[in-house]
Amino acid sequence: MKFEELTAEVEKHNRILERTYQLEADMAVTRNDIEALYREVVNLNPPQIR
């Protein structure tokens, strides 16, 4: 492989890593939002004491 081809492969790899890190960050935010919504639902519908 030529130097330019290797450079292109490294850049492609780095872009994939950047997208993966962003997806992981987005998932953390989404998970936090879901947990917050779940807590709201639980607070709106407390368990019935029988």
A tleap script that builds the chain and sets N, CA, C and O, in Angstrom:
source leaprc.protein.ff14SB
mol = sequence {
  NMET LYS PHE GLU GLU LEU THR ALA GLU VAL
  GLU LYS HIE ASN ARG ILE LEU GLU ARG THR
  TYR GLN LEU GLU ALA ASP MET ALA VAL THR
  ARG ASN ASP ILE GLU ALA LEU TYR ARG GLU
  VAL VAL ASN LEU ASN PRO PRO GLN ILE CARG
}
set mol.1.N position { 0.842 -1.191 0.000 }
set mol.1.CA position { 0.000 0.000 0.000 }
set mol.1.C position { 0.876 1.239 0.000 }
set mol.1.O position { 1.972 1.272 0.559 }
set mol.2.N position { 0.359 2.214 -0.629 }
set mol.2.CA position { 1.082 3.488 -0.641 }
set mol.2.C position { 0.748 4.277 0.620 }
set mol.2.O position { -0.244 4.016 1.300 }
set mol.3.N position { 1.592 5.229 0.900 }
set mol.3.CA position { 1.385 6.070 2.080 }
set mol.3.C position { 0.013 6.731 2.051 }
set mol.3.O position { -0.660 6.796 3.079 }
set mol.4.N position { -0.414 7.226 0.883 }
set mol.4.CA position { -1.714 7.897 0.765 }
set mol.4.C position { -2.863 6.937 1.070 }
set mol.4.O position { -3.854 7.320 1.693 }
set mol.5.N position { -2.722 5.693 0.629 }
set mol.5.CA position { -3.765 4.708 0.905 }
set mol.5.C position { -3.850 4.396 2.392 }
set mol.5.O position { -4.943 4.276 2.947 }
set mol.6.N position { -2.697 4.264 3.032 }
set mol.6.CA position { -2.680 4.030 4.476 }
set mol.6.C position { -3.285 5.209 5.232 }
set mol.6.O position { -4.041 5.031 6.187 }
set mol.7.N position { -2.942 6.404 4.789 }
set mol.7.CA position { -3.498 7.601 5.423 }
set mol.7.C position { -5.017 7.613 5.290 }
set mol.7.O position { -5.718 7.943 6.247 }
set mol.8.N position { -5.529 7.260 4.122 }
set mol.8.CA position { -6.973 7.226 3.899 }
set mol.8.C position { -7.629 6.187 4.813 }
set mol.8.O position { -8.698 6.435 5.371 }
set mol.9.N position { -6.993 5.037 4.964 }
set mol.9.CA position { -7.544 3.992 5.835 }
set mol.9.C position { -7.572 4.451 7.298 }
set mol.9.O position { -8.543 4.200 8.011 }
set mol.10.N position { -6.519 5.114 7.734 }
set mol.10.CA position { -6.466 5.619 9.111 }
set mol.10.C position { -7.549 6.677 9.321 }
set mol.10.O position { -8.214 6.679 10.357 }
set mol.11.N position { -7.730 7.560 8.369 }
set mol.11.CA position { -8.770 8.587 8.479 }
set mol.11.C position { -10.157 7.955 8.541 }
set mol.11.O position { -11.010 8.387 9.317 }
set mol.12.N position { -10.377 6.937 7.726 }
set mol.12.CA position { -11.659 6.224 7.744 }
set mol.12.C position { -11.886 5.598 9.119 }
set mol.12.O position { -12.975 5.704 9.683 }
set mol.13.N position { -10.870 4.956 9.647 }
set mol.13.CA position { -10.948 4.344 10.966 }
set mol.13.C position { -11.253 5.393 12.041 }
set mol.13.O position { -12.092 5.169 12.913 }
set mol.14.N position { -10.579 6.517 11.974 }
set mol.14.CA position { -10.788 7.580 12.959 }
set mol.14.C position { -12.210 8.140 12.894 }
set mol.14.O position { -12.795 8.455 13.930 }
set mol.15.N position { -12.765 8.264 11.703 }
set mol.15.CA position { -14.141 8.739 11.569 }
set mol.15.C position { -15.126 7.753 12.198 }
set mol.15.O position { -16.105 8.150 12.830 }
set mol.16.N position { -14.848 6.467 12.012 }
set mol.16.CA position { -15.703 5.450 12.633 }
set mol.16.C position { -15.630 5.559 14.153 }
set mol.16.O position { -16.653 5.486 14.834 }
set mol.17.N position { -14.430 5.731 14.678 }
set mol.17.CA position { -14.288 5.886 16.125 }
set mol.17.C position { -15.016 7.120 16.629 }
set mol.17.O position { -15.681 7.063 17.664 }
set mol.18.N position { -14.902 8.226 15.920 }
set mol.18.CA position { -15.589 9.453 16.328 }
set mol.18.C position { -17.101 9.245 16.355 }
set mol.18.O position { -17.775 9.681 17.288 }
set mol.19.N position { -17.629 8.578 15.329 }
set mol.19.CA position { -19.074 8.316 15.299 }
set mol.19.C position { -19.483 7.381 16.433 }
set mol.19.O position { -20.543 7.556 17.035 }
set mol.20.N position { -18.647 6.392 16.723 }
set mol.20.CA position { -18.952 5.457 17.811 }
set mol.20.C position { -18.983 6.180 19.148 }
set mol.20.O position { -19.900 5.971 19.942 }
set mol.21.N position { -18.000 7.024 19.407 }
set mol.21.CA position { -17.981 7.788 20.655 }
set mol.21.C position { -19.210 8.683 20.764 }
set mol.21.O position { -19.785 8.807 21.845 }
set mol.22.N position { -19.622 9.309 19.664 }
set mol.22.CA position { -20.806 10.168 19.684 }
set mol.22.C position { -22.066 9.350 19.950 }
set mol.22.O position { -22.934 9.774 20.713 }
set mol.23.N position { -22.166 8.185 19.327 }
set mol.23.CA position { -23.315 7.314 19.569 }
set mol.23.C position { -23.375 6.874 21.026 }
set mol.23.O position { -24.455 6.823 21.614 }
set mol.24.N position { -22.228 6.557 21.610 }
set mol.24.CA position { -22.198 6.162 23.016 }
set mol.24.C position { -22.642 7.314 23.914 }
set mol.24.O position { -23.370 7.100 24.884 }
set mol.25.N position { -22.216 8.512 23.604 }
set mol.25.CA position { -22.635 9.680 24.386 }
set mol.25.C position { -24.137 9.914 24.230 }
set mol.25.O position { -24.832 10.199 25.206 }
set mol.26.N position { -24.631 9.793 23.000 }
set mol.26.CA position { -26.070 9.958 22.760 }
set mol.26.C position { -26.871 8.906 23.511 }
set mol.26.O position { -27.933 9.206 24.057 }
set mol.27.N position { -26.375 7.683 23.541 }
set mol.27.CA position { -27.075 6.614 24.251 }
set mol.27.C position { -27.120 6.886 25.751 }
set mol.27.O position { -28.121 6.588 26.403 }
set mol.28.N position { -26.057 7.445 26.300 }
set mol.28.CA position { -26.047 7.776 27.722 }
set mol.28.C position { -27.113 8.822 28.029 }
set mol.28.O position { -27.808 8.724 29.041 }
set mol.29.N position { -27.243 9.814 27.167 }
set mol.29.CA position { -28.263 10.851 27.354 }
set mol.29.C position { -29.655 10.231 27.226 }
set mol.29.O position { -30.545 10.517 28.027 }
set mol.30.N position { -29.834 9.384 26.219 }
set mol.30.CA position { -31.126 8.739 26.011 }
set mol.30.C position { -31.490 7.866 27.200 }
set mol.30.O position { -32.630 7.885 27.665 }
set mol.31.N position { -30.527 7.104 27.689 }
set mol.31.CA position { -30.781 6.240 28.852 }
set mol.31.C position { -31.190 7.087 30.057 }
set mol.31.O position { -32.112 6.721 30.786 }
set mol.32.N position { -30.519 8.204 30.268 }
set mol.32.CA position { -30.855 9.089 31.373 }
set mol.32.C position { -32.276 9.641 31.203 }
set mol.32.O position { -33.032 9.710 32.172 }
set mol.33.N position { -32.639 10.030 29.985 }
set mol.33.CA position { -33.994 10.536 29.719 }
set mol.33.C position { -35.040 9.471 30.009 }
set mol.33.O position { -36.072 9.761 30.614 }
set mol.34.N position { -34.780 8.241 29.581 }
set mol.34.CA position { -35.726 7.149 29.824 }
set mol.34.C position { -35.888 6.898 31.314 }
set mol.34.O position { -37.005 6.709 31.798 }
set mol.35.N position { -34.781 6.894 32.042 }
set mol.35.CA position { -34.858 6.685 33.487 }
set mol.35.C position { -35.633 7.806 34.174 }
set mol.35.O position { -36.399 7.548 35.102 }
set mol.36.N position { -35.442 9.038 33.732 }
set mol.36.CA position { -36.171 10.172 34.310 }
set mol.36.C position { -37.666 10.043 34.016 }
set mol.36.O position { -38.495 10.275 34.897 }
set mol.37.N position { -38.008 9.678 32.792 }
set mol.37.CA position { -39.413 9.482 32.442 }
set mol.37.C position { -40.029 8.345 33.238 }
set mol.37.O position { -41.176 8.441 33.673 }
set mol.38.N position { -39.284 7.279 33.429 }
set mol.38.CA position { -39.765 6.149 34.217 }
set mol.38.C position { -40.075 6.605 35.651 }
set mol.38.O position { -41.116 6.256 36.209 }
set mol.39.N position { -39.164 7.385 36.236 }
set mol.39.CA position { -39.408 7.878 37.596 }
set mol.39.C position { -40.652 8.747 37.646 }
set mol.39.O position { -41.405 8.683 38.618 }
set mol.40.N position { -40.885 9.558 36.624 }
set mol.40.CA position { -42.090 10.385 36.583 }
set mol.40.C position { -43.338 9.517 36.527 }
set mol.40.O position { -44.311 9.794 37.229 }
set mol.41.N position { -43.327 8.482 35.713 }
set mol.41.CA position { -44.483 7.596 35.593 }
set mol.41.C position { -44.741 6.890 36.912 }
set mol.41.O position { -45.890 6.775 37.337 }
set mol.42.N position { -43.698 6.423 37.556 }
set mol.42.CA position { -43.860 5.739 38.834 }
set mol.42.C position { -44.448 6.702 39.865 }
set mol.42.O position { -45.309 6.308 40.652 }
set mol.43.N position { -43.999 7.948 39.871 }
set mol.43.CA position { -44.517 8.932 40.818 }
set mol.43.C position { -45.969 9.297 40.526 }
set mol.43.O position { -46.725 9.608 41.446 }
set mol.44.N position { -46.362 9.260 39.258 }
set mol.44.CA position { -47.756 9.571 38.897 }
set mol.44.C position { -48.685 8.419 39.245 }
set mol.44.O position { -49.863 8.637 39.532 }
set mol.45.N position { -48.176 7.217 39.223 }
set mol.45.CA position { -48.972 6.019 39.484 }
set mol.45.C position { -48.384 5.233 40.644 }
set mol.45.O position { -47.792 4.173 40.439 }
set mol.46.N position { -48.542 5.750 41.879 }
set mol.46.CA position { -47.967 5.006 43.003 }
set mol.46.C position { -48.662 3.657 43.147 }
set mol.46.O position { -49.824 3.515 42.766 }
set mol.47.N position { -47.973 2.681 43.686 }
set mol.47.CA position { -48.573 1.358 43.846 }
set mol.47.C position { -49.783 1.434 44.791 }
set mol.47.O position { -49.780 2.177 45.773 }
set mol.48.N position { -50.797 0.657 44.469 }
set mol.48.CA position { -52.020 0.614 45.294 }
set mol.48.C position { -51.803 -0.300 46.494 }
set mol.48.O position { -51.318 -1.424 46.363 }
set mol.49.N position { -52.171 0.204 47.651 }
set mol.49.CA position { -52.104 -0.627 48.867 }
set mol.49.C position { -53.434 -1.336 49.002 }
set mol.49.O position { -54.490 -0.704 49.007 }
set mol.50.N position { -53.379 -2.641 49.110 }
set mol.50.CA position { -54.629 -3.414 49.168 }
set mol.50.C position { -54.932 -3.841 50.552 }
set mol.50.O position { -55.945 -4.501 50.786 }
savepdb mol mol.pdb
quit
